[in-house]
Amino acid sequence: MSNRRAYLFVLIITLAVGVGLLATCVSRGFYGPFYGPCKVPPNLVPESLFGTWQLTYPSDYWVSDPVEGSLVVSGTTAYLVAPAATPMSLAQCEKVGPVRREDAWRWCPLLRGPAYRMAGQETVTLNRDGTYQQTFVSSTYSYTSPLSHWKFVGDTPDGPKLRMHNMKYFSEGIQQANSFVHITLSPQRADLDRLQKYLQAHPPSETTDIVAGVAYPEDGFIYLYPRFCEGKLSLVQMGFRVGSDDWYPNNPVFRRP
């Protein structure tokens, strides 16, 4: 009898610990796609976002720049590379199947330079008057933006976000941040999933004005997403090539210094 009681005691303790760990994972947003790793803060107000935010690109953060002078001239089939001005086929890109215009420069080796490590520190300072300033500093490059405007956009299907006018997107490399070669940026997986569920639940007549992505740099702005990531208020960047299993943000996030 004593052995049976001991067994039941161990079983109860094990179950209690397991439930506790599960509750912790759910509360922190680590449990599955419904929660995602970064949760939407409740009752978020713009005043809580004023001040300086900072992120660090570590020494093992890899990027690959577009080839200087490359220009995409077709949506799916042919590309022109200056200065030779020679049409390129998808076969030359070693890519099977159709390639979207915004993806071509990333996947085609003839349009991309060699990969390299990009280490640096980026800051964004949000001012009370609706202006902000962005900086980026590395060992070989520095940038300080003029004052530009930001806007808090609260009532959206993918959750509250900040529209950052004229903000440079450094997560795909310094050259890409300053390039005319456009890329399509999207919300990170958890926010994109929230948006897609909203679109599926509403008729097209109610969602015609909702756009998931941003064309950089043509649109002239990108979004930052205020989220609780691992218990800390953060500003999550948009992503390029956000995968279906990337529940963690696929590039660094801004946090308070």
SULSUL-V732711 format. One line per field, one symbol per residue. ss: DSSP state (a for helix, b for strand, c for the rest). A space follows every 50 residues. Layout:
# SULSUL-V732711
ss->???
This chain:
# SULSUL-V732711
ss->caaaaaaaaaaaaaaaaaaaaaaaaaaacccaaaaccbbbcccccaaaac bbbbbbbccccbbbbbcccbbbcccccbbbbccccbbbbaaaaccccccc aaaaaaaccccbbbbbbccbbbbbbbccccbbbbbbbccccbbbcccbbb bbbcccccccbbbbbccccccccaaaacccccbbbbccaaaaaaaaaaaa accaaacccccccbbbccccbbbbbbbbbccbbbbbbcbccccccccccc cccbbbc
